[in-house]
Each structure stands twice: as structure tokens, then as C-alpha cells.
Amino acid sequence: MAISPDLLEILRCPVCVREADDAGLLTLTKDVWLVCQTCERKYPIRDDIPVMLIEEGDRWRNTPVDELPETPPEPVV
């Protein structure tokens, strides 16, 4: 199940939204990743739930979009 367009419209990167109301727009990629258009952080969607933790976004920030796994791995504990 993909993320609903309504939810995608209101979700914002938790880092960038602090800077400006229009910052932190997210794009759905591979049906399981949300990519911030402002800072390039990438947030996984696990079990149809967006994981909007800054630590998760930081973990994938330097990974190119085309190299993101098709299934996000479980978080490192």
C-alpha cells in the first residue's frame, strides 16, 4: 500500500520545516522512501508508516536515491 496523497501533502521533513513553512517538501520514491527536497534526507516507510525520525533521515542522507534499498532495512538499535 502506498502512502496516501493527502498524507504526503501535509508531511514535511522534521529538520527543514523549522526553517520555513514551505521548506521540507517530501517526494515519494520507490514507494517506500520519502526524500526531502530541501536537505536530501531520506525517510523510510516501514509497514506503511513513515518513519520521520531525524536520525533515520540522517542515516540515509548521503545515499543517492537510485542506491536506496527497495525495502528499507530495520533501524540500527
PQR file of N, CA, C, O and H, with PARSE charges and radii, in Angstrom:
ATOM      1  N   MET A   1       0.848  -1.184   0.000 -0.4000 1.5000
ATOM      2  CA  MET A   1       0.000   0.000   0.000 -0.0000 2.0000
ATOM      3  C   MET A   1       0.892   1.246   0.000  0.5500 1.7000
ATOM      4  O   MET A   1       1.773   1.387   0.848 -0.5500 1.4000
ATOM      5  N   ALA A   2       0.664   2.112  -0.922 -0.4000 1.5000
ATOM      6  CA  ALA A   2       1.439   3.354  -0.999 -0.0000 2.0000
ATOM      7  C   ALA A   2       0.876   4.381  -0.020  0.5500 1.7000
ATOM      8  O   ALA A   2      -0.262   4.271   0.438 -0.5500 1.4000
ATOM      9  H   ALA A   2      -0.051   1.998  -1.611  0.4000 1.0000
ATOM     10  N   ILE A   3       1.678   5.354   0.281 -0.4000 1.5000
ATOM     11  CA  ILE A   3       1.255   6.421   1.176 -0.0000 2.0000
ATOM     12  C   ILE A   3       0.187   7.267   0.475  0.5500 1.7000
ATOM     13  O   ILE A   3       0.284   7.518  -0.726 -0.5500 1.4000
ATOM     14  H   ILE A   3       2.602   5.444  -0.091  0.4000 1.0000
ATOM     15  N   SER A   4      -0.805   7.696   1.206 -0.4000 1.5000
ATOM     16  CA  SER A   4      -1.898   8.452   0.583 -0.0000 2.0000
ATOM     17  C   SER A   4      -1.412   9.834   0.143  0.5500 1.7000
ATOM     18  O   SER A   4      -0.573  10.440   0.810 -0.5500 1.4000
ATOM     19  H   SER A   4      -0.884   7.492   2.182  0.4000 1.0000
ATOM     20  N   PRO A   5      -1.931  10.323  -0.965 -0.5600 1.5000
ATOM     21  CA  PRO A   5      -1.558  11.659  -1.437  0.2800 2.0000
ATOM     22  C   PRO A   5      -1.887  12.750  -0.414  0.5500 1.7000
ATOM     23  O   PRO A   5      -1.168  13.744  -0.315 -0.5500 1.4000
ATOM     24  N   ASP A   6      -2.962  12.566   0.341 -0.4000 1.5000
ATOM     25  CA  ASP A   6      -3.331  13.549   1.365 -0.0000 2.0000
ATOM     26  C   ASP A   6      -2.275  13.627   2.464  0.5500 1.7000
ATOM     27  O   ASP A   6      -1.922  14.714   2.922 -0.5500 1.4000
ATOM     28  H   ASP A   6      -3.546  11.758   0.260  0.4000 1.0000
ATOM     29  N   LEU A   7      -1.774  12.468   2.881 -0.4000 1.5000
ATOM     30  CA  LEU A   7      -0.739  12.449   3.910 -0.0000 2.0000
ATOM     31  C   LEU A   7       0.565  13.031   3.372  0.5500 1.7000
ATOM     32  O   LEU A   7       1.240  13.795   4.061 -0.5500 1.4000
ATOM     33  H   LEU A   7      -2.060  11.585   2.509  0.4000 1.0000
ATOM     34  N   LEU A   8       0.913  12.670   2.154 -0.4000 1.5000
ATOM     35  CA  LEU A   8       2.127  13.182   1.537 -0.0000 2.0000
ATOM     36  C   LEU A   8       2.090  14.710   1.427  0.5500 1.7000
ATOM     37  O   LEU A   8       3.120  15.373   1.549 -0.5500 1.4000
ATOM     38  H   LEU A   8       0.364  12.049   1.595  0.4000 1.0000
ATOM     39  N   GLU A   9       0.924  15.247   1.201 -0.4000 1.5000
ATOM     40  CA  GLU A   9       0.768  16.698   1.071 -0.0000 2.0000
ATOM     41  C   GLU A   9       1.062  17.440   2.376  0.5500 1.7000
ATOM     42  O   GLU A   9       1.544  18.572   2.341 -0.5500 1.4000
ATOM     43  H   GLU A   9       0.087  14.709   1.102  0.4000 1.0000
ATOM     44  N   ILE A  10       0.781  16.824   3.522 -0.4000 1.5000
ATOM     45  CA  ILE A  10       0.979  17.528   4.801 -0.0000 2.0000
ATOM     46  C   ILE A  10       2.287  17.178   5.503  0.5500 1.7000
ATOM     47  O   ILE A  10       2.761  17.946   6.342 -0.5500 1.4000
ATOM     48  H   ILE A  10       0.389  15.904   3.551  0.4000 1.0000
ATOM     49  N   LEU A  11       2.881  16.022   5.169 -0.4000 1.5000
ATOM     50  CA  LEU A  11       4.148  15.642   5.812 -0.0000 2.0000
ATOM     51  C   LEU A  11       5.274  16.561   5.364  0.5500 1.7000
ATOM     52  O   LEU A  11       5.335  16.966   4.203 -0.5500 1.4000
ATOM     53  H   LEU A  11       2.497  15.399   4.488  0.4000 1.0000
ATOM     54  N   ARG A  12       6.159  16.884   6.289 -0.4000 1.5000
ATOM     55  CA  ARG A  12       7.338  17.700   5.998 -0.0000 2.0000
ATOM     56  C   ARG A  12       8.528  17.115   6.738  0.5500 1.7000
ATOM     57  O   ARG A  12       8.371  16.446   7.760 -0.5500 1.4000
ATOM     58  H   ARG A  12       6.109  16.556   7.232  0.4000 1.0000
ATOM     59  N   CYS A  13       9.708  17.370   6.218 -0.4000 1.5000
ATOM     60  CA  CYS A  13      10.936  16.962   6.884 -0.0000 2.0000
ATOM     61  C   CYS A  13      10.986  17.641   8.252  0.5500 1.7000
ATOM     62  O   CYS A  13      10.841  18.862   8.327 -0.5500 1.4000
ATOM     63  H   CYS A  13       9.836  17.914   5.389  0.4000 1.0000
ATOM     64  N   PRO A  14      11.186  16.891   9.332 -0.5600 1.5000
ATOM     65  CA  PRO A  14      11.186  17.493  10.664  0.2800 2.0000
ATOM     66  C   PRO A  14      12.346  18.457  10.905  0.5500 1.7000
ATOM     67  O   PRO A  14      12.283  19.262  11.834 -0.5500 1.4000
ATOM     68  N   VAL A  15      13.393  18.398  10.100 -0.4000 1.5000
ATOM     69  CA  VAL A  15      14.512  19.332  10.231 -0.0000 2.0000
ATOM     70  C   VAL A  15      14.182  20.638   9.509  0.5500 1.7000
ATOM     71  O   VAL A  15      14.305  21.721  10.081 -0.5500 1.4000
ATOM     72  H   VAL A  15      13.444  17.745   9.344  0.4000 1.0000
ATOM     73  N   CYS A  16      13.773  20.527   8.279 -0.4000 1.5000
ATOM     74  CA  CYS A  16      13.603  21.713   7.424 -0.0000 2.0000
ATOM     75  C   CYS A  16      12.338  22.511   7.726  0.5500 1.7000
ATOM     76  O   CYS A  16      12.309  23.720   7.498 -0.5500 1.4000
ATOM     77  H   CYS A  16      13.673  19.648   7.814  0.4000 1.0000
ATOM     78  N   VAL A  17      11.317  21.873   8.223 -0.4000 1.5000
ATOM     79  CA  VAL A  17      10.064  22.584   8.491 -0.0000 2.0000
ATOM     80  C   VAL A  17      10.267  23.654   9.564  0.5500 1.7000
ATOM     81  O   VAL A  17       9.487  24.603   9.648 -0.5500 1.4000
ATOM     82  H   VAL A  17      11.341  20.891   8.408  0.4000 1.0000
ATOM     83  N   ARG A  18      11.290  23.510  10.369 -0.4000 1.5000
ATOM     84  CA  ARG A  18      11.598  24.501  11.404 -0.0000 2.0000
ATOM     85  C   ARG A  18      12.122  25.795  10.796  0.5500 1.7000
ATOM     86  O   ARG A  18      12.017  26.861  11.403 -0.5500 1.4000
ATOM     87  H   ARG A  18      11.923  22.739  10.302  0.4000 1.0000
ATOM     88  N   GLU A  19      12.695  25.697   9.579 -0.4000 1.5000
ATOM     89  CA  GLU A  19      13.302  26.856   8.931 -0.0000 2.0000
ATOM     90  C   GLU A  19      12.279  27.752   8.254  0.5500 1.7000
ATOM     91  O   GLU A  19      12.389  28.977   8.310 -0.5500 1.4000
ATOM     92  H   GLU A  19      12.780  24.831   9.086  0.4000 1.0000
ATOM     93  N   ALA A  20      11.283  27.146   7.615 -0.4000 1.5000
ATOM     94  CA  ALA A  20      10.242  27.913   6.920 -0.0000 2.0000
ATOM     95  C   ALA A  20       9.059  26.995   6.660  0.5500 1.7000
ATOM     96  O   ALA A  20       9.228  25.784   6.518 -0.5500 1.4000
ATOM     97  H   ALA A  20      11.193  26.151   7.569  0.4000 1.0000
ATOM     98  N   ASP A  21       7.873  27.561   6.599 -0.4000 1.5000
ATOM     99  CA  ASP A  21       6.674  26.750   6.406 -0.0000 2.0000
ATOM    100  C   ASP A  21       6.665  25.998   5.082  0.5500 1.7000
ATOM    101  O   ASP A  21       6.100  24.908   4.989 -0.5500 1.4000
ATOM    102  H   ASP A  21       7.736  28.545   6.714  0.4000 1.0000
ATOM    103  N   ASP A  22       7.285  26.573   4.061 -0.4000 1.5000
ATOM    104  CA  ASP A  22       7.273  25.911   2.751 -0.0000 2.0000
ATOM    105  C   ASP A  22       8.502  25.033   2.520  0.5500 1.7000
ATOM    106  O   ASP A  22       8.656  24.474   1.435 -0.5500 1.4000
ATOM    107  H   ASP A  22       7.744  27.458   4.136  0.4000 1.0000
ATOM    108  N   ALA A  23       9.363  24.903   3.500 -0.4000 1.5000
ATOM    109  CA  ALA A  23      10.554  24.058   3.380 -0.0000 2.0000
ATOM    110  C   ALA A  23      10.213  22.621   3.777  0.5500 1.7000
ATOM    111  O   ALA A  23       9.228  22.373   4.472 -0.5500 1.4000
ATOM    112  H   ALA A  23       9.237  25.357   4.382  0.4000 1.0000
ATOM    113  N   GLY A  24      11.031  21.698   3.330 -0.4000 1.5000
ATOM    114  CA  GLY A  24      10.887  20.314   3.752 -0.0000 2.0000
ATOM    115  C   GLY A  24       9.872  19.501   2.993  0.5500 1.7000
ATOM    116  O   GLY A  24       9.406  18.478   3.493 -0.5500 1.4000
ATOM    117  H   GLY A  24      11.831  21.900   2.765  0.4000 1.0000
ATOM    118  N   LEU A  25       9.510  19.931   1.785 -0.4000 1.5000
ATOM    119  CA  LEU A  25       8.583  19.141   0.980 -0.0000 2.0000
ATOM    120  C   LEU A  25       9.193  17.780   0.698  0.5500 1.7000
ATOM    121  O   LEU A  25      10.396  17.668   0.461 -0.5500 1.4000
ATOM    122  H   LEU A  25       9.888  20.763   1.378  0.4000 1.0000
ATOM    123  N   LEU A  26       8.363  16.749   0.724 -0.4000 1.5000
ATOM    124  CA  LEU A  26       8.834  15.387   0.541 -0.0000 2.0000
ATOM    125  C   LEU A  26       8.316  14.799  -0.767  0.5500 1.7000
ATOM    126  O   LEU A  26       7.202  15.095  -1.201 -0.5500 1.4000
ATOM    127  H   LEU A  26       7.386  16.841   0.917  0.4000 1.0000
ATOM    128  N   THR A  27       9.141  13.967  -1.381 -0.4000 1.5000
ATOM    129  CA  THR A  27       8.772  13.258  -2.595 -0.0000 2.0000
ATOM    130  C   THR A  27       8.809  11.767  -2.299  0.5500 1.7000
ATOM    131  O   THR A  27       9.758  11.274  -1.690 -0.5500 1.4000
ATOM    132  H   THR A  27      10.045  13.727  -1.028  0.4000 1.0000
ATOM    133  N   LEU A  28       7.780  11.052  -2.729 -0.4000 1.5000
ATOM    134  CA  LEU A  28       7.743   9.608  -2.566 -0.0000 2.0000
ATOM    135  C   LEU A  28       8.610   8.961  -3.636  0.5500 1.7000
ATOM    136  O   LEU A  28       8.466   9.249  -4.824 -0.5500 1.4000
ATOM    137  H   LEU A  28       7.009  11.453  -3.224  0.4000 1.0000
ATOM    138  N   THR A  29       9.517   8.079  -3.202 -0.4000 1.5000
ATOM    139  CA  THR A  29      10.433   7.395  -4.109 -0.0000 2.0000
ATOM    140  C   THR A  29      10.392   5.902  -3.825  0.5500 1.7000
ATOM    141  O   THR A  29      10.413   5.483  -2.667 -0.5500 1.4000
ATOM    142  H   THR A  29       9.634   7.845  -2.237  0.4000 1.0000
ATOM    143  N   LYS A  30      10.333   5.109  -4.871 -0.4000 1.5000
ATOM    144  CA  LYS A  30      10.326   3.640  -4.755 -0.0000 2.0000
ATOM    145  C   LYS A  30       9.190   3.136  -3.881  0.5500 1.7000
ATOM    146  O   LYS A  30       9.252   2.004  -3.401 -0.5500 1.4000
ATOM    147  H   LYS A  30      10.315   5.450  -5.811  0.4000 1.0000
ATOM    148  N   ASP A  31       8.175   3.921  -3.662 -0.4000 1.5000
ATOM    149  CA  ASP A  31       7.007   3.592  -2.831 -0.0000 2.0000
ATOM    150  C   ASP A  31       7.335   3.331  -1.367  0.5500 1.7000
ATOM    151  O   ASP A  31       6.429   3.026  -0.591 -0.5500 1.4000
ATOM    152  H   ASP A  31       8.125   4.841  -4.052  0.4000 1.0000
ATOM    153  N   VAL A  32       8.606   3.440  -0.959 -0.4000 1.5000
ATOM    154  CA  VAL A  32       8.963   3.170   0.440 -0.0000 2.0000
ATOM    155  C   VAL A  32       9.952   4.182   1.013  0.5500 1.7000
ATOM    156  O   VAL A  32      10.522   3.953   2.079 -0.5500 1.4000
ATOM    157  H   VAL A  32       9.342   3.688  -1.589  0.4000 1.0000
ATOM    158  N   TRP A  33      10.160   5.293   0.317 -0.4000 1.5000
ATOM    159  CA  TRP A  33      11.074   6.328   0.797 -0.0000 2.0000
ATOM    160  C   TRP A  33      10.455   7.697   0.598  0.5500 1.7000
ATOM    161  O   TRP A  33       9.817   7.953  -0.423 -0.5500 1.4000
ATOM    162  H   TRP A  33       9.697   5.479  -0.549  0.4000 1.0000
ATOM    163  N   LEU A  34      10.641   8.578   1.567 -0.4000 1.5000
ATOM    164  CA  LEU A  34      10.269   9.980   1.451 -0.0000 2.0000
ATOM    165  C   LEU A  34      11.570  10.776   1.412  0.5500 1.7000
ATOM    166  O   LEU A  34      12.385  10.687   2.330 -0.5500 1.4000
ATOM    167  H   LEU A  34      11.160   8.371   2.396  0.4000 1.0000
ATOM    168  N   VAL A  35      11.759  11.543   0.362 -0.4000 1.5000
ATOM    169  CA  VAL A  35      13.002  12.292   0.167 -0.0000 2.0000
ATOM    170  C   VAL A  35      12.705  13.781   0.309  0.5500 1.7000
ATOM    171  O   VAL A  35      11.837  14.317  -0.381 -0.5500 1.4000
ATOM    172  H   VAL A  35      11.097  11.616  -0.384  0.4000 1.0000
ATOM    173  N   CYS A  36      13.429  14.444   1.206 -0.4000 1.5000
ATOM    174  CA  CYS A  36      13.263  15.877   1.410 -0.0000 2.0000
ATOM    175  C   CYS A  36      13.876  16.634   0.245  0.5500 1.7000
ATOM    176  O   CYS A  36      15.028  16.400  -0.120 -0.5500 1.4000
ATOM    177  H   CYS A  36      14.134  14.008   1.766  0.4000 1.0000
ATOM    178  N   GLN A  37      13.108  17.536  -0.334 -0.4000 1.5000
ATOM    179  CA  GLN A  37      13.583  18.319  -1.469 -0.0000 2.0000
ATOM    180  C   GLN A  37      14.504  19.456  -1.037  0.5500 1.7000
ATOM    181  O   GLN A  37      15.178  20.056  -1.875 -0.5500 1.4000
ATOM    182  H   GLN A  37      12.172  17.726  -0.038  0.4000 1.0000
ATOM    183  N   THR A  38      14.542  19.755   0.249 -0.4000 1.5000
ATOM    184  CA  THR A  38      15.379  20.833   0.759 -0.0000 2.0000
ATOM    185  C   THR A  38      16.760  20.337   1.178  0.5500 1.7000
ATOM    186  O   THR A  38      17.770  20.930   0.798 -0.5500 1.4000
ATOM    187  H   THR A  38      13.995  19.268   0.929  0.4000 1.0000
ATOM    188  N   CYS A  39      16.817  19.255   1.957 -0.4000 1.5000
ATOM    189  CA  CYS A  39      18.086  18.830   2.554 -0.0000 2.0000
ATOM    190  C   CYS A  39      18.576  17.453   2.105  0.5500 1.7000
ATOM    191  O   CYS A  39      19.675  17.038   2.474 -0.5500 1.4000
ATOM    192  H   CYS A  39      15.998  18.773   2.266  0.4000 1.0000
ATOM    193  N   GLU A  40      17.772  16.746   1.312 -0.4000 1.5000
ATOM    194  CA  GLU A  40      18.153  15.420   0.803 -0.0000 2.0000
ATOM    195  C   GLU A  40      18.112  14.306   1.853  0.5500 1.7000
ATOM    196  O   GLU A  40      18.608  13.210   1.595 -0.5500 1.4000
ATOM    197  H   GLU A  40      16.880  17.083   1.011  0.4000 1.0000
ATOM    198  N   ARG A  41      17.530  14.563   3.036 -0.4000 1.5000
ATOM    199  CA  ARG A  41      17.363  13.458   3.986 -0.0000 2.0000
ATOM    200  C   ARG A  41      16.320  12.510   3.407  0.5500 1.7000
ATOM    201  O   ARG A  41      15.402  12.926   2.701 -0.5500 1.4000
ATOM    202  H   ARG A  41      17.127  15.454   3.246  0.4000 1.0000
ATOM    203  N   LYS A  42      16.482  11.224   3.723 -0.4000 1.5000
ATOM    204  CA  LYS A  42      15.578  10.210   3.217 -0.0000 2.0000
ATOM    205  C   LYS A  42      14.981   9.450   4.393  0.5500 1.7000
ATOM    206  O   LYS A  42      15.697   8.940   5.255 -0.5500 1.4000
ATOM    207  H   LYS A  42      17.228  10.886   4.297  0.4000 1.0000
ATOM    208  N   TYR A  43      13.656   9.386   4.408 -0.4000 1.5000
ATOM    209  CA  TYR A  43      12.927   8.740   5.496 -0.0000 2.0000
ATOM    210  C   TYR A  43      12.244   7.483   4.966  0.5500 1.7000
ATOM    211  O   TYR A  43      11.508   7.547   3.981 -0.5500 1.4000
ATOM    212  H   TYR A  43      13.075   9.800   3.708  0.4000 1.0000
ATOM    213  N   PRO A  44      12.483   6.334   5.615 -0.5600 1.5000
ATOM    214  CA  PRO A  44      11.862   5.098   5.145  0.2800 2.0000
ATOM    215  C   PRO A  44      10.394   5.009   5.559  0.5500 1.7000
ATOM    216  O   PRO A  44       9.952   5.647   6.514 -0.5500 1.4000
ATOM    217  N   ILE A  45       9.669   4.207   4.817 -0.4000 1.5000
ATOM    218  CA  ILE A  45       8.297   3.862   5.178 -0.0000 2.0000
ATOM    219  C   ILE A  45       8.322   2.377   5.498  0.5500 1.7000
ATOM    220  O   ILE A  45       8.596   1.549   4.629 -0.5500 1.4000
ATOM    221  H   ILE A  45      10.028   3.688   4.041  0.4000 1.0000
ATOM    222  N   ARG A  46       8.036   2.047   6.746 -0.4000 1.5000
ATOM    223  CA  ARG A  46       8.042   0.655   7.186 -0.0000 2.0000
ATOM    224  C   ARG A  46       6.638   0.273   7.631  0.5500 1.7000
ATOM    225  O   ARG A  46       6.015   0.986   8.417 -0.5500 1.4000
ATOM    226  H   ARG A  46       7.814   2.719   7.452  0.4000 1.0000
ATOM    227  N   ASP A  47       6.150  -0.836   7.134 -0.4000 1.5000
ATOM    228  CA  ASP A  47       4.802  -1.306   7.469 -0.0000 2.0000
ATOM    229  C   ASP A  47       3.764  -0.208   7.231  0.5500 1.7000
ATOM    230  O   ASP A  47       2.852  -0.017   8.035 -0.5500 1.4000
ATOM    231  H   ASP A  47       6.657  -1.415   6.495  0.4000 1.0000
ATOM    232  N   ASP A  48       3.917   0.510   6.118 -0.4000 1.5000
ATOM    233  CA  ASP A  48       3.013   1.592   5.705 -0.0000 2.0000
ATOM    234  C   ASP A  48       3.036   2.805   6.636  0.5500 1.7000
ATOM    235  O   ASP A  48       2.127   3.634   6.593 -0.5500 1.4000
ATOM    236  H   ASP A  48       4.658   0.356   5.465  0.4000 1.0000
ATOM    237  N   ILE A  49       4.065   2.913   7.476 -0.4000 1.5000
ATOM    238  CA  ILE A  49       4.181   4.037   8.404 -0.0000 2.0000
ATOM    239  C   ILE A  49       5.464   4.806   8.103  0.5500 1.7000
ATOM    240  O   ILE A  49       6.553   4.236   8.178 -0.5500 1.4000
ATOM    241  H   ILE A  49       4.802   2.239   7.512  0.4000 1.0000
ATOM    242  N   PRO A  50       5.351   6.103   7.760 -0.5600 1.5000
ATOM    243  CA  PRO A  50       6.557   6.903   7.538  0.2800 2.0000
ATOM    244  C   PRO A  50       7.337   7.073   8.842  0.5500 1.7000
ATOM    245  O   PRO A  50       6.776   7.475   9.862 -0.5500 1.4000
ATOM    246  N   VAL A  51       8.623   6.765   8.800 -0.4000 1.5000
ATOM    247  CA  VAL A  51       9.480   6.903   9.975 -0.0000 2.0000
ATOM    248  C   VAL A  51      10.169   8.261   9.864  0.5500 1.7000
ATOM    249  O   VAL A  51      11.204   8.395   9.211 -0.5500 1.4000
ATOM    250  H   VAL A  51       9.078   6.438   7.972  0.4000 1.0000
ATOM    251  N   MET A  52       9.577   9.262  10.511 -0.4000 1.5000
ATOM    252  CA  MET A  52      10.018  10.645  10.360 -0.0000 2.0000
ATOM    253  C   MET A  52      10.982  11.063  11.471  0.5500 1.7000
ATOM    254  O   MET A  52      10.931  12.201  11.937 -0.5500 1.4000
ATOM    255  H   MET A  52       8.736   9.153  11.042  0.4000 1.0000
ATOM    256  N   LEU A  53      11.842  10.167  11.889 -0.4000 1.5000
ATOM    257  CA  LEU A  53      12.842  10.479  12.899 -0.0000 2.0000
ATOM    258  C   LEU A  53      14.055  11.107  12.230  0.5500 1.7000
ATOM    259  O   LEU A  53      14.518  10.618  11.200 -0.5500 1.4000
ATOM    260  H   LEU A  53      11.883   9.242  11.511  0.4000 1.0000
ATOM    261  N   ILE A  54      14.566  12.170  12.796 -0.4000 1.5000
ATOM    262  CA  ILE A  54      15.719  12.859  12.224 -0.0000 2.0000
ATOM    263  C   ILE A  54      16.901  11.902  12.068  0.5500 1.7000
ATOM    264  O   ILE A  54      17.633  11.972  11.081 -0.5500 1.4000
ATOM    265  H   ILE A  54      14.190  12.568  13.633  0.4000 1.0000
ATOM    266  N   GLU A  55      17.084  11.016  13.036 -0.4000 1.5000
ATOM    267  CA  GLU A  55      18.195  10.058  12.975 -0.0000 2.0000
ATOM    268  C   GLU A  55      18.079   9.163  11.742  0.5500 1.7000
ATOM    269  O   GLU A  55      19.088   8.839  11.115 -0.5500 1.4000
ATOM    270  H   GLU A  55      16.489  10.959  13.838  0.4000 1.0000
ATOM    271  N   GLU A  56      16.866   8.766  11.393 -0.4000 1.5000
ATOM    272  CA  GLU A  56      16.663   7.941  10.197 -0.0000 2.0000
ATOM    273  C   GLU A  56      16.987   8.745   8.944  0.5500 1.7000
ATOM    274  O   GLU A  56      17.642   8.236   8.033 -0.5500 1.4000
ATOM    275  H   GLU A  56      16.046   9.029  11.902  0.4000 1.0000
ATOM    276  N   GLY A  57      16.541   9.977   8.890 -0.4000 1.5000
ATOM    277  CA  GLY A  57      16.839  10.827   7.744 -0.0000 2.0000
ATOM    278  C   GLY A  57      18.330  11.055   7.583  0.5500 1.7000
ATOM    279  O   GLY A  57      18.855  11.037   6.469 -0.5500 1.4000
ATOM    280  H   GLY A  57      16.009  10.390   9.629  0.4000 1.0000
ATOM    281  N   ASP A  58      19.012  11.272   8.709 -0.4000 1.5000
ATOM    282  CA  ASP A  58      20.466  11.467   8.678 -0.0000 2.0000
ATOM    283  C   ASP A  58      21.185  10.219   8.178  0.5500 1.7000
ATOM    284  O   ASP A  58      22.164  10.308   7.436 -0.5500 1.4000
ATOM    285  H   ASP A  58      18.586  11.287   9.613  0.4000 1.0000
ATOM    286  N   ARG A  59      20.696   9.069   8.588 -0.4000 1.5000
ATOM    287  CA  ARG A  59      21.334   7.797   8.236 -0.0000 2.0000
ATOM    288  C   ARG A  59      21.422   7.610   6.713  0.5500 1.7000
ATOM    289  O   ARG A  59      22.393   7.041   6.214 -0.5500 1.4000
ATOM    290  H   ARG A  59      19.901   8.996   9.190  0.4000 1.0000
ATOM    291  N   TRP A  60      20.423   8.082   5.987 -0.4000 1.5000
ATOM    292  CA  TRP A  60      20.344   7.869   4.545 -0.0000 2.0000
ATOM    293  C   TRP A  60      20.658   9.120   3.730  0.5500 1.7000
ATOM    294  O   TRP A  60      20.571   9.088   2.503 -0.5500 1.4000
ATOM    295  H   TRP A  60      19.634   8.544   6.392  0.4000 1.0000
ATOM    296  N   ARG A  61      21.012  10.189   4.370 -0.4000 1.5000
ATOM    297  CA  ARG A  61      21.189  11.477   3.696 -0.0000 2.0000
ATOM    298  C   ARG A  61      22.189  11.424   2.542  0.5500 1.7000
ATOM    299  O   ARG A  61      21.942  12.016   1.491 -0.5500 1.4000
ATOM    300  H   ARG A  61      21.083  10.215   5.367  0.4000 1.0000
ATOM    301  N   ASN A  62      23.298  10.736   2.716 -0.4000 1.5000
ATOM    302  CA  ASN A  62      24.339  10.707   1.690 -0.0000 2.0000
ATOM    303  C   ASN A  62      24.198   9.555   0.695  0.5500 1.7000
ATOM    304  O   ASN A  62      25.054   9.369  -0.170 -0.5500 1.4000
ATOM    305  H   ASN A  62      23.498  10.256   3.569  0.4000 1.0000
ATOM    306  N   THR A  63      23.124   8.789   0.819 -0.4000 1.5000
ATOM    307  CA  THR A  63      22.876   7.694  -0.121 -0.0000 2.0000
ATOM    308  C   THR A  63      22.106   8.250  -1.315  0.5500 1.7000
ATOM    309  O   THR A  63      21.034   8.830  -1.138 -0.5500 1.4000
ATOM    310  H   THR A  63      22.428   8.940   1.522  0.4000 1.0000
ATOM    311  N   PRO A  64      22.632   8.083  -2.523 -0.5600 1.5000
ATOM    312  CA  PRO A  64      21.892   8.540  -3.704  0.2800 2.0000
ATOM    313  C   PRO A  64      20.546   7.814  -3.813  0.5500 1.7000
ATOM    314  O   PRO A  64      20.435   6.645  -3.442 -0.5500 1.4000
ATOM    315  N   VAL A  65      19.544   8.500  -4.313 -0.4000 1.5000
ATOM    316  CA  VAL A  65      18.198   7.935  -4.415 -0.0000 2.0000
ATOM    317  C   VAL A  65      18.204   6.617  -5.173  0.5500 1.7000
ATOM    318  O   VAL A  65      17.521   5.676  -4.769 -0.5500 1.4000
ATOM    319  H   VAL A  65      19.634   9.449  -4.614  0.4000 1.0000
ATOM    320  N   ASP A  66      18.950   6.530  -6.249 -0.4000 1.5000
ATOM    321  CA  ASP A  66      18.957   5.290  -7.036 -0.0000 2.0000
ATOM    322  C   ASP A  66      19.660   4.132  -6.328  0.5500 1.7000
ATOM    323  O   ASP A  66      19.590   2.994  -6.791 -0.5500 1.4000
ATOM    324  H   ASP A  66      19.505   7.294  -6.577  0.4000 1.0000
ATOM    325  N   GLU A  67      20.339   4.411  -5.208 -0.4000 1.5000
ATOM    326  CA  GLU A  67      21.002   3.352  -4.437 -0.0000 2.0000
ATOM    327  C   GLU A  67      20.235   2.973  -3.168  0.5500 1.7000
ATOM    328  O   GLU A  67      20.684   2.111  -2.412 -0.5500 1.4000
ATOM    329  H   GLU A  67      20.396   5.336  -4.832  0.4000 1.0000
ATOM    330  N   LEU A  68      19.096   3.600  -2.928 -0.4000 1.5000
ATOM    331  CA  LEU A  68      18.285   3.248  -1.759 -0.0000 2.0000
ATOM    332  C   LEU A  68      17.733   1.834  -1.941  0.5500 1.7000
ATOM    333  O   LEU A  68      17.328   1.474  -3.046 -0.5500 1.4000
ATOM    334  H   LEU A  68      18.731   4.300  -3.542  0.4000 1.0000
ATOM    335  N   PRO A  69      17.709   1.029  -0.881 -0.5600 1.5000
ATOM    336  CA  PRO A  69      17.173  -0.312  -0.998  0.2800 2.0000
ATOM    337  C   PRO A  69      15.677  -0.291  -1.331  0.5500 1.7000
ATOM    338  O   PRO A  69      14.949   0.621  -0.940 -0.5500 1.4000
ATOM    339  N   GLU A  70      15.244  -1.318  -2.062 -0.4000 1.5000
ATOM    340  CA  GLU A  70      13.821  -1.439  -2.429 -0.0000 2.0000
ATOM    341  C   GLU A  70      12.952  -1.654  -1.186  0.5500 1.7000
ATOM    342  O   GLU A  70      11.788  -1.253  -1.154 -0.5500 1.4000
ATOM    343  H   GLU A  70      15.836  -2.059  -2.379  0.4000 1.0000
ATOM    344  N   THR A  71      13.527  -2.283  -0.178 -0.4000 1.5000
ATOM    345  CA  THR A  71      12.850  -2.483   1.112 -0.0000 2.0000
ATOM    346  C   THR A  71      13.740  -1.890   2.186  0.5500 1.7000
ATOM    347  O   THR A  71      14.862  -2.357   2.380 -0.5500 1.4000
ATOM    348  H   THR A  71      14.472  -2.609  -0.204  0.4000 1.0000
ATOM    349  N   PRO A  72      13.267  -0.872   2.887 -0.5600 1.5000
ATOM    350  CA  PRO A  72      14.114  -0.279   3.934  0.2800 2.0000
ATOM    351  C   PRO A  72      14.477  -1.293   5.017  0.5500 1.7000
ATOM    352  O   PRO A  72      13.605  -2.003   5.518 -0.5500 1.4000
ATOM    353  N   PRO A  73      15.748  -1.364   5.376 -0.5600 1.5000
ATOM    354  CA  PRO A  73      16.144  -2.280   6.447  0.2800 2.0000
ATOM    355  C   PRO A  73      15.620  -1.784   7.797  0.5500 1.7000
ATOM    356  O   PRO A  73      15.237  -0.625   7.959 -0.5500 1.4000
ATOM    357  N   GLU A  74      15.621  -2.682   8.726 -0.4000 1.5000
ATOM    358  CA  GLU A  74      15.207  -2.321  10.079 -0.0000 2.0000
ATOM    359  C   GLU A  74      16.194  -1.316  10.667  0.5500 1.7000
ATOM    360  O   GLU A  74      17.360  -1.292  10.274 -0.5500 1.4000
ATOM    361  H   GLU A  74      15.932  -3.623   8.595  0.4000 1.0000
ATOM    362  N   PRO A  75      15.738  -0.491  11.603 -0.5600 1.5000
ATOM    363  CA  PRO A  75      16.630   0.511  12.189  0.2800 2.0000
ATOM    364  C   PRO A  75      17.772  -0.138  12.979  0.5500 1.7000
ATOM    365  O   PRO A  75      17.642  -1.238  13.517 -0.5500 1.4000
ATOM    366  N   VAL A  76      18.885   0.582  13.027 -0.4000 1.5000
ATOM    367  CA  VAL A  76      20.014   0.148  13.836 -0.0000 2.0000
ATOM    368  C   VAL A  76      19.706   0.561  15.272  0.5500 1.7000
ATOM    369  O   VAL A  76      19.361   1.712  15.540 -0.5500 1.4000
ATOM    370  H   VAL A  76      18.990   1.476  12.590  0.4000 1.0000
ATOM    371  N   VAL A  77      19.836  -0.389  16.183 -0.4000 1.5000
ATOM    372  CA  VAL A  77      19.491  -0.098  17.589 -0.0000 2.0000
ATOM    373  C   VAL A  77      20.732   0.132  18.401  0.5500 1.7000
ATOM    374  O   VAL A  77      20.645   0.388  19.602 -0.5500 1.4000
ATOM    375  H   VAL A  77      20.117  -1.323  15.965  0.4000 1.0000
TER
END
